[in-house]
């Protein structure tokens, strides 16, 4: 997990990689603050004992024909 805070150039590069090329400096600053806050919250969570069974998931079931 990344514990280093990102810089504005890091966020600009990441945004460009996903096609967000029209963001102005204000938008990039907001994205930078939000990303650093989300990373800090994520890094504070204990994940060393999590398993795949701990992941919440939606369960879908397909039925054949017109069965309800």
C-alpha atoms as a printed R data frame, in Angstrom:
   type eleno elety resid chain resno       x       y       z
1  ATOM     1    CA   UNK     A     1   0.000   0.000   0.000
2  ATOM     2    CA   UNK     A     2   1.207   3.432  -0.830
3  ATOM     3    CA   UNK     A     3   1.770   5.580   2.222
4  ATOM     4    CA   UNK     A     4   3.444   8.514   0.453
5  ATOM     5    CA   UNK     A     5   1.222  11.456  -0.406
6  ATOM     6    CA   UNK     A     6   0.861  12.159  -4.078
7  ATOM     7    CA   UNK     A     7   1.957  15.407  -5.684
8  ATOM     8    CA   UNK     A     8  -0.022  17.422  -8.223
9  ATOM     9    CA   UNK     A     9   2.068  16.089 -11.125
10 ATOM    10    CA   UNK     A    10   1.323  12.501 -10.021
11 ATOM    11    CA   UNK     A    11  -2.416  13.171 -10.071
12 ATOM    12    CA   UNK     A    12  -2.167  14.969 -13.423
13 ATOM    13    CA   UNK     A    13  -0.376  11.953 -14.924
14 ATOM    14    CA   UNK     A    14  -2.856   9.470 -13.410
15 ATOM    15    CA   UNK     A    15  -5.814  11.515 -14.673
16 ATOM    16    CA   UNK     A    16  -4.325  11.677 -18.167
17 ATOM    17    CA   UNK     A    17  -3.845   7.896 -18.190
18 ATOM    18    CA   UNK     A    18  -7.609   7.424 -17.798
19 ATOM    19    CA   UNK     A    19  -8.552  10.147 -20.272
20 ATOM    20    CA   UNK     A    20  -9.228  13.000 -17.843
21 ATOM    21    CA   UNK     A    21  -7.190  15.495 -19.849
22 ATOM    22    CA   UNK     A    22  -9.434  18.552 -19.537
23 ATOM    23    CA   UNK     A    23  -9.119  19.095 -15.784
24 ATOM    24    CA   UNK     A    24  -7.985  22.515 -14.651
25 ATOM    25    CA   UNK     A    25  -5.700  23.156 -11.662
26 ATOM    26    CA   UNK     A    26  -8.651  23.554  -9.273
27 ATOM    27    CA   UNK     A    27 -10.032  20.163 -10.300
28 ATOM    28    CA   UNK     A    28  -6.603  18.577  -9.981
29 ATOM    29    CA   UNK     A    29  -6.152  20.035  -6.486
30 ATOM    30    CA   UNK     A    30  -9.542  18.604  -5.438
31 ATOM    31    CA   UNK     A    31  -8.634  15.226  -6.912
32 ATOM    32    CA   UNK     A    32  -5.271  15.344  -5.132
33 ATOM    33    CA   UNK     A    33  -6.881  16.064  -1.743
34 ATOM    34    CA   UNK     A    34  -9.522  13.376  -2.233
35 ATOM    35    CA   UNK     A    35  -7.000  10.769  -3.378
36 ATOM    36    CA   UNK     A    36  -4.618  11.438  -0.490
37 ATOM    37    CA   UNK     A    37  -7.517  11.295   1.992
38 ATOM    38    CA   UNK     A    38  -8.802   8.020   0.518
39 ATOM    39    CA   UNK     A    39  -5.322   6.487   0.631
40 ATOM    40    CA   UNK     A    40  -4.870   7.538   4.262
41 ATOM    41    CA   UNK     A    41  -8.215   5.968   5.217
42 ATOM    42    CA   UNK     A    42  -7.427   2.789   3.282
43 ATOM    43    CA   UNK     A    43  -4.000   2.469   4.892
44 ATOM    44    CA   UNK     A    44  -5.581   2.819   8.355
45 ATOM    45    CA   UNK     A    45  -7.729  -0.290   7.814
46 ATOM    46    CA   UNK     A    46  -6.493  -3.636   9.041
47 ATOM    47    CA   UNK     A    47  -6.445  -5.939   6.042
48 ATOM    48    CA   UNK     A    48  -3.870  -8.534   7.044
49 ATOM    49    CA   UNK     A    49  -6.525 -11.008   8.214
50 ATOM    50    CA   UNK     A    50  -9.068 -10.473   5.418
51 ATOM    51    CA   UNK     A    51  -9.963 -13.322   3.091
52 ATOM    52    CA   UNK     A    52 -12.012 -13.465  -0.102
53 ATOM    53    CA   UNK     A    53 -15.012 -14.485   1.997
54 ATOM    54    CA   UNK     A    54 -14.876 -11.074   3.713
55 ATOM    55    CA   UNK     A    55 -15.503  -9.271   0.430
56 ATOM    56    CA   UNK     A    56 -19.142  -8.214   0.087
57 ATOM    57    CA   UNK     A    57 -20.642  -9.463  -3.135
58 ATOM    58    CA   UNK     A    58 -23.920  -9.383  -4.958
59 ATOM    59    CA   UNK     A    59 -25.228 -12.812  -5.837
60 ATOM    60    CA   UNK     A    60 -27.182 -13.342  -9.020
61 ATOM    61    CA   UNK     A    61 -28.948 -16.503 -10.055
62 ATOM    62    CA   UNK     A    62 -30.078 -17.325 -13.560
63 ATOM    63    CA   UNK     A    63 -33.139 -19.473 -14.014
64 ATOM    64    CA   UNK     A    64 -34.113 -21.416 -17.107
65 ATOM    65    CA   UNK     A    65 -37.307 -20.628 -18.962
66 ATOM    66    CA   UNK     A    66 -40.060 -18.479 -17.509
67 ATOM    67    CA   UNK     A    67 -39.611 -19.592 -13.909
68 ATOM    68    CA   UNK     A    68 -40.044 -16.719 -11.427
